[in-house]
Amino acid sequence: MIEKPSVGEAFELEWFKSSYSSSGDGNDCVEVAKALDAVCIRDSKDLQGPRLAVAPAAWAGFVAYAALAGR
């Protein structure tokens, strides 16, 4: 049986926080990392917790929607 590594197991992801994500508490935000074929999202308060992986096109659509909603 061949098992594919889950997102983040094959290599170390480089996580970053959006400057818009903070609500005054520097630890209260969402972090994002680029993987080979996905964009990964996690809660900065739970670094070892669950991660969401979405296709780059889905992430781009979300960011575009969020930018319009924030106006």
C-alpha positions as a Markdown table, in Angstrom:
| # | Residue | x | y | z |
|---|---|---|---|---|
| 1 | Met | 0.0 | 0.0 | 0.0 |
| 2 | Ile | 1.3 | 3.4 | -0.9 |
| 3 | Glu | 0.5 | 6.3 | 1.5 |
| 4 | Lys | 0.8 | 9.9 | 0.5 |
| 5 | Pro | 2.1 | 12.2 | 3.2 |
| 6 | Ser | -0.5 | 14.6 | 4.5 |
| 7 | Val | -0.1 | 18.3 | 3.9 |
| 8 | Gly | 2.9 | 19.6 | 5.9 |
| 9 | Glu | 4.4 | 16.1 | 6.6 |
| 10 | Ala | 6.6 | 15.9 | 3.5 |
| 11 | Phe | 8.2 | 19.3 | 4.2 |
| 12 | Glu | 7.9 | 22.1 | 6.7 |
| 13 | Leu | 5.4 | 24.7 | 5.8 |
| 14 | Glu | 6.2 | 28.4 | 6.2 |
| 15 | Trp | 3.2 | 30.0 | 8.0 |
| 16 | Phe | 2.4 | 33.7 | 8.0 |
| 17 | Lys | -0.3 | 35.9 | 9.5 |
| 18 | Ser | -2.3 | 38.6 | 7.7 |
| 19 | Ser | -1.8 | 42.1 | 9.1 |
| 20 | Tyr | -5.6 | 42.3 | 8.9 |
| 21 | Ser | -6.2 | 39.2 | 10.9 |
| 22 | Ser | -5.3 | 40.6 | 14.4 |
| 23 | Ser | -8.1 | 41.8 | 16.7 |
| 24 | Gly | -5.7 | 43.5 | 19.1 |
| 25 | Asp | -4.4 | 40.2 | 20.4 |
| 26 | Gly | -1.4 | 39.1 | 18.4 |
| 27 | Asn | -2.2 | 35.5 | 18.9 |
| 28 | Asp | -5.8 | 35.7 | 17.8 |
| 29 | Cys | -5.6 | 35.1 | 14.1 |
| 30 | Val | -5.5 | 32.8 | 11.2 |
| 31 | Glu | -2.2 | 31.7 | 9.6 |
| 32 | Val | -1.7 | 30.6 | 6.0 |
| 33 | Ala | 1.0 | 28.6 | 4.2 |
| 34 | Lys | 1.5 | 27.6 | 0.6 |
| 35 | Ala | 2.0 | 23.9 | -0.1 |
| 36 | Leu | 2.8 | 22.3 | -3.4 |
| 37 | Asp | -0.8 | 22.1 | -4.6 |
| 38 | Ala | -2.8 | 23.7 | -1.8 |
| 39 | Val | -3.2 | 26.7 | 0.5 |
| 40 | Cys | -3.2 | 25.6 | 4.1 |
| 41 | Ile | -5.0 | 27.5 | 6.9 |
| 42 | Arg | -4.7 | 27.0 | 10.7 |
| 43 | Asp | -5.7 | 28.7 | 13.9 |
| 44 | Ser | -2.7 | 30.5 | 15.4 |
| 45 | Lys | -3.8 | 29.5 | 18.9 |
| 46 | Asp | -3.6 | 25.8 | 18.1 |
| 47 | Leu | -0.5 | 25.3 | 16.0 |
| 48 | Gln | -0.6 | 21.5 | 16.2 |
| 49 | Gly | -4.4 | 21.4 | 15.7 |
| 50 | Pro | -6.4 | 20.8 | 12.5 |
| 51 | Arg | -5.5 | 22.4 | 9.3 |
| 52 | Leu | -7.7 | 23.2 | 6.3 |
| 53 | Ala | -6.2 | 22.7 | 2.8 |
| 54 | Val | -7.9 | 24.2 | -0.2 |
| 55 | Ala | -7.0 | 24.5 | -3.9 |
| 56 | Pro | -5.2 | 27.7 | -4.8 |
| 57 | Ala | -8.1 | 28.8 | -7.0 |
| 58 | Ala | -10.5 | 28.4 | -4.1 |
| 59 | Trp | -8.3 | 30.5 | -1.8 |
| 60 | Ala | -8.0 | 33.2 | -4.5 |
| 61 | Gly | -11.8 | 33.4 | -4.8 |
| 62 | Phe | -12.1 | 33.6 | -1.0 |
| 63 | Val | -9.6 | 36.4 | -0.8 |
| 64 | Ala | -11.3 | 38.4 | -3.6 |
| 65 | Tyr | -14.7 | 38.0 | -1.9 |
| 66 | Ala | -13.3 | 39.0 | 1.5 |
| 67 | Ala | -11.6 | 42.1 | 0.0 |
| 68 | Leu | -15.0 | 43.2 | -1.5 |
| 69 | Ala | -16.9 | 42.4 | 1.7 |
| 70 | Gly | -14.4 | 44.5 | 3.7 |
| 71 | Arg | -15.1 | 47.7 | 1.7 |
